Amino acid sequence: MSYILIIVAVLILLNSYPLLVSQNLVFRSKVTAMSGSVKVIESALSGLEELTEENVSQAMTVVEETGVSRIMITDTAGRVLYDSRETGSAVGLYAFYTEIVQALSGDDAFFCSYDGEAFLSRGACPVVYHNQTVGAVYAYEYDTEQAELFKNLQTNLMRISGMIAVLVILLSMVLSRMLTGRISGLLQAIRQVREGAYSHRAEEKGTDEIAQITAEFNSLTDKLQTTENTRRRFVSDASHELKTPLAGIRLLTDSILQTENMDAETVREFVTDIGQEAERLSRITEDLLRLTRLDSGAIQRAEPVEAAPVLERVMRMLRMVAREKEVQLSYCADHRAVVMATEDDIHQIFYNLMENGIKYSTRGGFVHTELTVEEQVVVIRVEDDGVGIPDEDMNHIFDRFYRVDKMRSRAVGGTGLGLSIVRDTVLRREGTIEVAHRVGGQGTVFTVRLPLAEGGTEA
């Protein structure tokens, strides 16, 4: 409708402005021509001291054809002394036309109008003898020829405007149907996606703005579908992971309650297993809560953190676990490494990567951690000679609850969330994390890069 209103305004302008300009041009030309004709007659009479019917008629015999429809000459009283109209002559009568009154007052008066059928031109000027007004010359023209040309112009403009209007209406209908059809399809797709049909896609046609919007919508829908699939898988995996220790606890408690005269050693063993399952349940819950906080963006404000002391503290915590598995735990730390994060972030990164290496290392293996500074980046490398990660699993190890070997992972007590926590923590702190096979042998190398805090290289 907006475009149609604009076109209507343009058509109105097309039908008014050229006509007004043409009409004004005709008016000016008519006034100029009328002024010239009247001045010619006034020049022929300017030598007469007094105007009479005889001398005026004699003077008008030498005046060439002026092209006007009617000429009247009056004396100072307004009495007509000469009238070029033969039928209905006004000679002897008094003419008090506005133009004649102005001319007898000493002023020129010229006017032009259009009545729809002809251009009406009127003009008068005083006849002056020795600075005295002795009469007036009045001329009148009724031009139908130029009026016919003007009407033809008006008719042609109306026809052109009508053709343009019809064309605009047809184009508007076609374009409206095309646009509204595509927009309706996009709206229908939006409604279906809103109802949960994330696999639905809008049809992409063309390369215009609507096609671009459709492409963006499909891209957004792809992300929504991916997010929804991840959410469902996460809920399913979380439910399964929580159900497993709960089922173990219930089985053990039922065994204790349903077995009469169970010896104390067996009861102690069952209660120990219940405690281990509860501890595992607690770890899963804590990891889920941490991931929820990371997903919500509710992270603590970053501040400069010296990474070396955190690494040393994690080493002390994990040394006993490594000793039980007969895994050699070693590290080297650059005390210039200062990261914009929180101590808990750095602790989680070190703890999860190193614990993961210990869990999946064989007896007699090693886990080595390096903390270095390369230019303006703090680099953390955790290397082990464990069982390694197959190539097909490399792209999925940071997915939540993903396990390369599910049976072995549960056997060593893993929740499948540690690497996801590390990845999300690193990304939140504008860092990167990579995983690769250990060069020259079996095992894995995790590499984390975090921005160096200002002043971190001064130590």
Contacts in CASP RR format, 6 or more apart in sequence:
PFRMAT RR
TARGET T0000
AUTHOR 0000-0000-0000
METHOD contacts of the structure
MODEL  1
MSYILIIVAVLILLNSYPLLVSQNLVFRSKVTAMSGSVKVIESALSGLEE
LTEENVSQAMTVVEETGVSRIMITDTAGRVLYDSRETGSAVGLYAFYTEI
VQALSGDDAFFCSYDGEAFLSRGACPVVYHNQTVGAVYAYEYDTEQAELF
KNLQTNLMRISGMIAVLVILLSMVLSRMLTGRISGLLQAIRQVREGAYSH
RAEEKGTDEIAQITAEFNSLTDKLQTTENTRRRFVSDASHELKTPLAGIR
LLTDSILQTENMDAETVREFVTDIGQEAERLSRITEDLLRLTRLDSGAIQ
RAEPVEAAPVLERVMRMLRMVAREKEVQLSYCADHRAVVMATEDDIHQIF
YNLMENGIKYSTRGGFVHTELTVEEQVVVIRVEDDGVGIPDEDMNHIFDR
FYRVDKMRSRAVGGTGLGLSIVRDTVLRREGTIEVAHRVGGQGTVFTVRL
PLAEGGTEA
3 172 0 8 1.000
4 168 0 8 1.000
4 169 0 8 1.000
4 172 0 8 1.000
7 164 0 8 1.000
7 165 0 8 1.000
7 168 0 8 1.000
8 165 0 8 1.000
11 161 0 8 1.000
11 162 0 8 1.000
11 164 0 8 1.000
11 165 0 8 1.000
14 157 0 8 1.000
14 160 0 8 1.000
14 161 0 8 1.000
14 164 0 8 1.000
15 154 0 8 1.000
15 157 0 8 1.000
15 158 0 8 1.000
15 161 0 8 1.000
18 153 0 8 1.000
18 157 0 8 1.000
19 150 0 8 1.000
19 153 0 8 1.000
19 154 0 8 1.000
19 157 0 8 1.000
22 150 0 8 1.000
22 153 0 8 1.000
23 114 0 8 1.000
23 150 0 8 1.000
26 112 0 8 1.000
26 114 0 8 1.000
26 119 0 8 1.000
26 146 0 8 1.000
26 150 0 8 1.000
27 112 0 8 1.000
27 119 0 8 1.000
30 112 0 8 1.000
30 119 0 8 1.000
30 121 0 8 1.000
30 141 0 8 1.000
30 143 0 8 1.000
31 110 0 8 1.000
31 111 0 8 1.000
31 112 0 8 1.000
31 121 0 8 1.000
33 121 0 8 1.000
34 68 0 8 1.000
34 110 0 8 1.000
34 112 0 8 1.000
34 121 0 8 1.000
34 122 0 8 1.000
34 123 0 8 1.000
34 139 0 8 1.000
34 141 0 8 1.000
35 108 0 8 1.000
35 110 0 8 1.000
35 123 0 8 1.000
35 125 0 8 1.000
37 66 0 8 1.000
37 67 0 8 1.000
37 68 0 8 1.000
37 139 0 8 1.000
38 108 0 8 1.000
38 110 0 8 1.000
38 123 0 8 1.000
38 124 0 8 1.000
38 125 0 8 1.000
38 137 0 8 1.000
38 138 0 8 1.000
38 139 0 8 1.000
39 125 0 8 1.000
40 63 0 8 1.000
40 64 0 8 1.000
40 66 0 8 1.000
41 60 0 8 1.000
41 63 0 8 1.000
41 66 0 8 1.000
41 71 0 8 1.000
41 73 0 8 1.000
41 137 0 8 1.000
41 139 0 8 1.000
42 125 0 8 1.000
42 126 0 8 1.000
42 127 0 8 1.000
42 128 0 8 1.000
42 137 0 8 1.000
44 59 0 8 1.000
44 60 0 8 1.000
44 62 0 8 1.000
44 63 0 8 1.000
45 51 0 8 1.000
45 56 0 8 1.000
45 59 0 8 1.000
45 73 0 8 1.000
45 127 0 8 1.000
45 137 0 8 1.000
46 127 0 8 1.000
46 128 0 8 1.000
46 129 0 8 1.000
47 129 0 8 1.000
48 55 0 8 1.000
48 56 0 8 1.000
48 59 0 8 1.000
48 127 0 8 1.000
48 129 0 8 1.000
48 134 0 8 1.000
49 129 0 8 1.000
49 130 0 8 1.000
49 134 0 8 1.000
50 134 0 8 1.000
51 73 0 8 1.000
51 74 0 8 1.000
51 75 0 8 1.000
51 81 0 8 1.000
51 127 0 8 1.000
51 134 0 8 1.000
51 135 0 8 1.000
52 75 0 8 1.000
52 81 0 8 1.000
53 81 0 8 1.000
53 82 0 8 1.000
53 91 0 8 1.000
56 73 0 8 1.000
56 81 0 8 1.000
56 82 0 8 1.000
57 82 0 8 1.000
60 71 0 8 1.000
60 73 0 8 1.000
60 82 0 8 1.000
66 139 0 8 1.000
67 141 0 8 1.000
68 121 0 8 1.000
68 139 0 8 1.000
68 140 0 8 1.000
68 141 0 8 1.000
69 140 0 8 1.000
69 141 0 8 1.000
69 142 0 8 1.000
70 83 0 8 1.000
70 84 0 8 1.000
70 85 0 8 1.000
70 139 0 8 1.000
70 140 0 8 1.000
70 141 0 8 1.000
71 82 0 8 1.000
71 83 0 8 1.000
71 84 0 8 1.000
71 137 0 8 1.000
71 138 0 8 1.000
71 139 0 8 1.000
71 140 0 8 1.000
72 80 0 8 1.000
72 82 0 8 1.000
72 83 0 8 1.000
72 84 0 8 1.000
72 90 0 8 1.000
72 95 0 8 1.000
72 100 0 8 1.000
72 137 0 8 1.000
72 138 0 8 1.000
72 139 0 8 1.000
72 140 0 8 1.000
73 80 0 8 1.000
73 81 0 8 1.000
73 82 0 8 1.000
73 127 0 8 1.000
73 135 0 8 1.000
73 136 0 8 1.000
73 137 0 8 1.000
73 138 0 8 1.000
74 80 0 8 1.000
74 81 0 8 1.000
74 94 0 8 1.000
74 95 0 8 1.000
74 100 0 8 1.000
74 104 0 8 1.000
74 135 0 8 1.000
74 136 0 8 1.000
74 138 0 8 1.000
75 81 0 8 1.000
75 134 0 8 1.000
75 135 0 8 1.000
76 104 0 8 1.000
76 133 0 8 1.000
76 134 0 8 1.000
76 135 0 8 1.000
77 94 0 8 1.000
78 94 0 8 1.000
78 95 0 8 1.000
78 96 0 8 1.000
78 100 0 8 1.000
78 104 0 8 1.000
78 135 0 8 1.000
78 136 0 8 1.000
79 92 0 8 1.000
79 93 0 8 1.000
79 94 0 8 1.000
79 95 0 8 1.000
80 90 0 8 1.000
80 91 0 8 1.000
80 92 0 8 1.000
80 93 0 8 1.000
80 94 0 8 1.000
80 95 0 8 1.000
81 91 0 8 1.000
81 92 0 8 1.000
82 91 0 8 1.000
83 89 0 8 1.000
83 90 0 8 1.000
83 91 0 8 1.000
95 138 0 8 1.000
97 122 0 8 1.000
97 124 0 8 1.000
97 138 0 8 1.000
98 109 0 8 1.000
99 109 0 8 1.000
99 110 0 8 1.000
99 111 0 8 1.000
99 122 0 8 1.000
99 123 0 8 1.000
99 124 0 8 1.000
99 138 0 8 1.000
100 124 0 8 1.000
100 136 0 8 1.000
100 138 0 8 1.000
102 108 0 8 1.000
102 109 0 8 1.000
102 124 0 8 1.000
103 109 0 8 1.000
103 124 0 8 1.000
103 125 0 8 1.000
103 126 0 8 1.000
103 135 0 8 1.000
103 136 0 8 1.000
103 137 0 8 1.000
103 138 0 8 1.000
104 126 0 8 1.000
104 133 0 8 1.000
104 135 0 8 1.000
104 136 0 8 1.000
105 126 0 8 1.000
106 126 0 8 1.000
106 128 0 8 1.000
106 133 0 8 1.000
107 126 0 8 1.000
108 123 0 8 1.000
108 124 0 8 1.000
108 125 0 8 1.000
108 126 0 8 1.000
109 122 0 8 1.000
109 123 0 8 1.000
109 124 0 8 1.000
109 125 0 8 1.000
110 121 0 8 1.000
110 122 0 8 1.000
110 123 0 8 1.000
110 124 0 8 1.000
111 121 0 8 1.000
111 122 0 8 1.000
111 123 0 8 1.000
112 119 0 8 1.000
112 120 0 8 1.000
112 121 0 8 1.000
112 122 0 8 1.000
113 119 0 8 1.000
113 120 0 8 1.000
114 120 0 8 1.000
114 147 0 8 1.000
114 150 0 8 1.000
116 147 0 8 1.000
116 151 0 8 1.000
117 144 0 8 1.000
117 147 0 8 1.000
118 142 0 8 1.000
118 143 0 8 1.000
118 144 0 8 1.000
118 147 0 8 1.000
119 141 0 8 1.000
119 142 0 8 1.000
119 143 0 8 1.000
119 146 0 8 1.000
119 147 0 8 1.000
119 150 0 8 1.000
120 140 0 8 1.000
120 141 0 8 1.000
120 142 0 8 1.000
121 139 0 8 1.000
121 140 0 8 1.000
121 141 0 8 1.000
121 143 0 8 1.000
122 138 0 8 1.000
122 139 0 8 1.000
122 140 0 8 1.000
122 141 0 8 1.000
123 138 0 8 1.000
123 139 0 8 1.000
123 140 0 8 1.000
124 136 0 8 1.000
124 137 0 8 1.000
124 138 0 8 1.000
124 139 0 8 1.000
125 136 0 8 1.000
125 137 0 8 1.000
126 133 0 8 1.000
126 135 0 8 1.000
126 136 0 8 1.000
126 137 0 8 1.000
127 133 0 8 1.000
127 134 0 8 1.000
127 135 0 8 1.000
127 136 0 8 1.000
127 137 0 8 1.000
128 134 0 8 1.000
179 210 0 8 1.000
182 205 0 8 1.000
182 210 0 8 1.000
182 214 0 8 1.000
183 210 0 8 1.000
185 202 0 8 1.000
185 203 0 8 1.000
186 202 0 8 1.000
186 210 0 8 1.000
186 213 0 8 1.000
186 214 0 8 1.000
186 217 0 8 1.000
189 200 0 8 1.000
189 201 0 8 1.000
189 202 0 8 1.000
189 217 0 8 1.000
189 221 0 8 1.000
190 217 0 8 1.000
192 200 0 8 1.000
193 200 0 8 1.000
193 221 0 8 1.000
193 224 0 8 1.000
196 228 0 8 1.000
198 221 0 8 1.000
198 224 0 8 1.000
198 225 0 8 1.000
198 228 0 8 1.000
199 225 0 8 1.000
200 221 0 8 1.000
201 218 0 8 1.000
201 221 0 8 1.000
202 214 0 8 1.000
202 217 0 8 1.000
202 218 0 8 1.000
203 214 0 8 1.000
204 211 0 8 1.000
204 214 0 8 1.000
204 215 0 8 1.000
204 218 0 8 1.000
205 211 0 8 1.000
205 214 0 8 1.000
230 400 0 8 1.000
233 400 0 8 1.000
233 401 0 8 1.000
234 400 0 8 1.000
234 401 0 8 1.000
237 400 0 8 1.000
237 401 0 8 1.000
238 284 0 8 1.000
238 288 0 8 1.000
238 401 0 8 1.000
241 284 0 8 1.000
241 401 0 8 1.000
241 415 0 8 1.000
241 416 0 8 1.000
242 281 0 8 1.000
242 284 0 8 1.000
242 285 0 8 1.000
244 410 0 8 1.000
245 277 0 8 1.000
245 278 0 8 1.000
245 280 0 8 1.000
245 281 0 8 1.000
245 284 0 8 1.000
246 277 0 8 1.000
246 281 0 8 1.000
248 273 0 8 1.000
248 274 0 8 1.000
248 277 0 8 1.000
249 274 0 8 1.000
249 277 0 8 1.000
249 278 0 8 1.000
249 281 0 8 1.000
252 270 0 8 1.000
252 271 0 8 1.000
252 273 0 8 1.000
252 274 0 8 1.000
252 277 0 8 1.000
253 274 0 8 1.000
255 270 0 8 1.000
256 262 0 8 1.000
256 267 0 8 1.000
256 270 0 8 1.000
256 271 0 8 1.000
280 413 0 8 1.000
280 415 0 8 1.000
283 414 0 8 1.000
283 415 0 8 1.000
284 415 0 8 1.000
284 417 0 8 1.000
287 415 0 8 1.000
287 416 0 8 1.000
287 417 0 8 1.000
287 418 0 8 1.000
287 421 0 8 1.000
288 417 0 8 1.000
290 348 0 8 1.000
290 421 0 8 1.000
291 400 0 8 1.000
291 417 0 8 1.000
291 420 0 8 1.000
291 421 0 8 1.000
291 424 0 8 1.000
293 299 0 8 1.000
294 421 0 8 1.000
294 424 0 8 1.000
294 425 0 8 1.000
294 428 0 8 1.000
295 424 0 8 1.000
297 428 0 8 1.000
299 342 0 8 1.000
299 428 0 8 1.000
300 342 0 8 1.000
300 344 0 8 1.000
301 342 0 8 1.000
302 340 0 8 1.000
302 341 0 8 1.000
302 342 0 8 1.000
302 429 0 8 1.000
303 340 0 8 1.000
303 341 0 8 1.000
303 342 0 8 1.000
304 338 0 8 1.000
304 339 0 8 1.000
304 340 0 8 1.000
304 453 0 8 1.000
304 454 0 8 1.000
304 455 0 8 1.000
304 456 0 8 1.000
305 338 0 8 1.000
305 339 0 8 1.000
305 340 0 8 1.000
305 341 0 8 1.000
305 342 0 8 1.000
305 343 0 8 1.000
305 345 0 8 1.000
305 346 0 8 1.000
305 453 0 8 1.000
306 335 0 8 1.000
306 337 0 8 1.000
306 338 0 8 1.000
306 459 0 8 1.000
307 333 0 8 1.000
307 337 0 8 1.000
307 338 0 8 1.000
307 339 0 8 1.000
307 346 0 8 1.000
307 371 0 8 1.000
307 378 0 8 1.000
307 380 0 8 1.000
308 333 0 8 1.000
308 334 0 8 1.000
308 335 0 8 1.000
308 337 0 8 1.000
308 371 0 8 1.000
310 343 0 8 1.000
310 346 0 8 1.000
310 347 0 8 1.000
310 350 0 8 1.000
311 331 0 8 1.000
311 333 0 8 1.000
311 350 0 8 1.000
311 369 0 8 1.000
311 371 0 8 1.000
312 331 0 8 1.000
312 333 0 8 1.000
313 347 0 8 1.000
314 347 0 8 1.000
314 350 0 8 1.000
314 351 0 8 1.000
314 354 0 8 1.000
315 329 0 8 1.000
315 331 0 8 1.000
315 354 0 8 1.000
315 369 0 8 1.000
317 351 0 8 1.000
318 329 0 8 1.000
318 351 0 8 1.000
318 354 0 8 1.000
318 355 0 8 1.000
318 358 0 8 1.000
319 329 0 8 1.000
321 355 0 8 1.000
321 358 0 8 1.000
322 328 0 8 1.000
322 329 0 8 1.000
322 358 0 8 1.000
322 367 0 8 1.000
325 358 0 8 1.000
325 361 0 8 1.000
325 363 0 8 1.000
326 363 0 8 1.000
326 364 0 8 1.000
326 365 0 8 1.000
327 358 0 8 1.000
327 361 0 8 1.000
327 363 0 8 1.000
327 364 0 8 1.000
327 365 0 8 1.000
327 366 0 8 1.000
327 367 0 8 1.000
328 364 0 8 1.000
328 365 0 8 1.000
328 366 0 8 1.000
328 367 0 8 1.000
329 354 0 8 1.000
329 358 0 8 1.000
329 366 0 8 1.000
329 367 0 8 1.000
330 366 0 8 1.000
330 367 0 8 1.000
330 368 0 8 1.000
330 369 0 8 1.000
331 368 0 8 1.000
331 369 0 8 1.000
331 370 0 8 1.000
331 371 0 8 1.000
332 369 0 8 1.000
332 370 0 8 1.000
332 371 0 8 1.000
333 370 0 8 1.000
333 371 0 8 1.000
334 371 0 8 1.000
334 372 0 8 1.000
334 373 0 8 1.000
335 459 0 8 1.000
336 373 0 8 1.000
336 456 0 8 1.000
336 457 0 8 1.000
336 458 0 8 1.000
336 459 0 8 1.000
337 371 0 8 1.000
337 372 0 8 1.000
337 373 0 8 1.000
337 378 0 8 1.000
337 452 0 8 1.000
337 456 0 8 1.000
338 378 0 8 1.000
338 452 0 8 1.000
338 453 0 8 1.000
338 455 0 8 1.000
338 456 0 8 1.000
338 459 0 8 1.000
339 346 0 8 1.000
339 378 0 8 1.000
339 429 0 8 1.000
339 450 0 8 1.000
339 451 0 8 1.000
339 452 0 8 1.000
339 453 0 8 1.000
340 429 0 8 1.000
340 450 0 8 1.000
340 451 0 8 1.000
340 453 0 8 1.000
341 429 0 8 1.000
341 450 0 8 1.000
345 425 0 8 1.000
345 428 0 8 1.000
345 429 0 8 1.000
348 421 0 8 1.000
348 422 0 8 1.000
348 425 0 8 1.000
349 380 0 8 1.000
349 422 0 8 1.000
349 425 0 8 1.000
349 426 0 8 1.000
349 448 0 8 1.000
350 369 0 8 1.000
350 380 0 8 1.000
350 382 0 8 1.000
352 418 0 8 1.000
352 419 0 8 1.000
352 421 0 8 1.000
352 422 0 8 1.000
353 369 0 8 1.000
353 380 0 8 1.000
353 382 0 8 1.000
353 422 0 8 1.000
353 446 0 8 1.000
353 448 0 8 1.000
354 367 0 8 1.000
354 369 0 8 1.000
354 382 0 8 1.000
356 418 0 8 1.000
356 419 0 8 1.000
357 367 0 8 1.000
357 382 0 8 1.000
357 384 0 8 1.000
357 386 0 8 1.000
357 444 0 8 1.000
358 367 0 8 1.000
358 384 0 8 1.000
359 412 0 8 1.000
359 413 0 8 1.000
359 414 0 8 1.000
360 384 0 8 1.000
360 386 0 8 1.000
360 387 0 8 1.000
360 388 0 8 1.000
360 408 0 8 1.000
360 412 0 8 1.000
360 444 0 8 1.000
361 367 0 8 1.000
361 384 0 8 1.000
361 385 0 8 1.000
361 386 0 8 1.000
362 385 0 8 1.000
362 386 0 8 1.000
362 387 0 8 1.000
365 384 0 8 1.000
365 385 0 8 1.000
365 386 0 8 1.000
366 384 0 8 1.000
366 385 0 8 1.000
367 382 0 8 1.000
367 383 0 8 1.000
367 384 0 8 1.000
368 382 0 8 1.000
368 383 0 8 1.000
368 384 0 8 1.000
369 380 0 8 1.000
369 381 0 8 1.000
369 382 0 8 1.000
369 383 0 8 1.000
370 379 0 8 1.000
370 380 0 8 1.000
370 381 0 8 1.000
370 383 0 8 1.000
371 378 0 8 1.000
371 379 0 8 1.000
371 380 0 8 1.000
372 378 0 8 1.000
372 379 0 8 1.000
372 381 0 8 1.000
373 379 0 8 1.000
373 452 0 8 1.000
373 456 0 8 1.000
373 457 0 8 1.000
375 452 0 8 1.000
376 451 0 8 1.000
376 452 0 8 1.000
377 449 0 8 1.000
377 450 0 8 1.000
377 451 0 8 1.000
377 452 0 8 1.000
378 449 0 8 1.000
378 450 0 8 1.000
378 451 0 8 1.000
378 452 0 8 1.000
379 447 0 8 1.000
379 448 0 8 1.000
379 449 0 8 1.000
380 446 0 8 1.000
380 447 0 8 1.000
380 448 0 8 1.000
380 449 0 8 1.000
380 450 0 8 1.000
381 445 0 8 1.000
381 446 0 8 1.000
381 447 0 8 1.000
381 448 0 8 1.000
382 445 0 8 1.000
382 446 0 8 1.000
383 438 0 8 1.000
383 443 0 8 1.000
383 444 0 8 1.000
383 445 0 8 1.000
383 446 0 8 1.000
384 438 0 8 1.000
384 443 0 8 1.000
384 444 0 8 1.000
385 438 0 8 1.000
385 441 0 8 1.000
385 442 0 8 1.000
385 443 0 8 1.000
386 442 0 8 1.000
386 443 0 8 1.000
386 444 0 8 1.000
387 405 0 8 1.000
387 408 0 8 1.000
387 442 0 8 1.000
387 443 0 8 1.000
388 437 0 8 1.000
388 438 0 8 1.000
388 442 0 8 1.000
388 443 0 8 1.000
388 444 0 8 1.000
389 397 0 8 1.000
389 404 0 8 1.000
389 435 0 8 1.000
389 437 0 8 1.000
389 444 0 8 1.000
390 404 0 8 1.000
393 402 0 8 1.000
393 404 0 8 1.000
394 435 0 8 1.000
396 402 0 8 1.000
397 404 0 8 1.000
397 419 0 8 1.000
397 435 0 8 1.000
398 419 0 8 1.000
398 420 0 8 1.000
398 422 0 8 1.000
398 423 0 8 1.000
398 433 0 8 1.000
399 420 0 8 1.000
400 416 0 8 1.000
400 417 0 8 1.000
400 420 0 8 1.000
401 415 0 8 1.000
401 416 0 8 1.000
401 417 0 8 1.000
402 416 0 8 1.000
403 409 0 8 1.000
403 410 0 8 1.000
403 414 0 8 1.000
403 416 0 8 1.000
409 416 0 8 1.000
422 433 0 8 1.000
422 448 0 8 1.000
423 433 0 8 1.000
426 432 0 8 1.000
426 433 0 8 1.000
426 448 0 8 1.000
426 450 0 8 1.000
427 433 0 8 1.000
429 450 0 8 1.000
429 451 0 8 1.000
430 450 0 8 1.000
430 451 0 8 1.000
431 448 0 8 1.000
431 449 0 8 1.000
431 450 0 8 1.000
431 451 0 8 1.000
432 448 0 8 1.000
432 449 0 8 1.000
433 446 0 8 1.000
433 447 0 8 1.000
433 448 0 8 1.000
433 449 0 8 1.000
434 446 0 8 1.000
434 447 0 8 1.000
435 444 0 8 1.000
435 445 0 8 1.000
435 446 0 8 1.000
435 447 0 8 1.000
436 444 0 8 1.000
436 445 0 8 1.000
436 447 0 8 1.000
437 443 0 8 1.000
437 444 0 8 1.000
437 445 0 8 1.000
438 444 0 8 1.000
438 445 0 8 1.000
439 445 0 8 1.000
END
